[in-house]
Amino acid sequence: MTAFSQLSGTIAERIHQIRQTLPDSVRLLAVTKQVSIELMRAAYDAGVRDFAENRVQEAEAKQVQLHDLTDVTWHLIGHLQSNKAQKALECFQWIHSIDDLKLAQRLNRLAAPLPQKPQSLLQVKLLPDPTKYGWSVAELMNDLSVLNQCEDLRIQGLMTILPYGLTSTEATTAFQQMQTLANTIRQQNLPHIQMQVLSMGMSNDYRFAVQAGATMVRLGRILFGDRPA
Ligand SMILES: *Cc1c(COP(=O)(O)O)cnc(C)c1O
């Protein structure tokens, strides 16, 4: 894994530099897990309006401290345990990490009475990886018709996390497969499954993801430095 311990410039400079390399259609999400409130405020001051967290409790605590930042959108990107689903719906406008049918159906049930429905993404595991959650392509195709009944999820697209250690060619190929998969799903014209969002690309590999059509990149270490191990 690339180390990001020796970042140059201020966080504002890094954000501006990265933004310049991104097409306007790509939304930059700052992954703020384990990042201090002070650094999050600096990112906000540099124009970031999307914070992504992988734990519900951490996000909830930060939202109390950052309640004055009323125009921030919060994204959940980590695996969600079913007993935290209700809380997740309260804390996050976007849920990227819907990773199986049971969770999707539970969130859909819980979202039904809410005025503000979650924007949701389906997490896909492109390559076999026992440490990662998500649908395989075959499993997802199989579950689509049931997912299409989850109207209160506002499904907008797909999310993926690639395993570490791929070559740039392998990463590019995998991200292109996501684009192909989204196209295949789109052709089914399912009324409750939109496919205009592709959440893919992290500090290591976002350049390849953008080339392959990512619409959201999730950047942590390249903005904030390495997290404590
Ligand atoms: C931590 C994390 C990121 C950010 O990774 P970096 O290498 O810090 O850019 C992106 N997506 C998910 C799902 C993560 O858990």
The ligand as a Gaussian input file, in Angstrom:
#p B3LYP/6-31G(d) Opt

LIG

0 1
 C      -11.070000       4.137000       4.414000
 C      -11.927000       4.042000       3.202000
 C      -11.686000       4.865000       2.081000
 C      -10.538000       5.835000       1.992000
 O       -9.338000       5.152000       1.843000
 P       -7.967000       5.969000       1.675000
 O       -6.985000       4.952000       1.297000
 O       -7.723000       6.591000       3.004000
 O       -8.231000       7.004000       0.637000
 C      -12.552000       4.764000       1.006000
 N      -13.586000       3.899000       1.015000
 C      -13.830000       3.099000       2.066000
 C      -14.977000       2.165000       2.002000
 C      -13.012000       3.128000       3.184000
 O      -13.266000       2.328000       4.220000

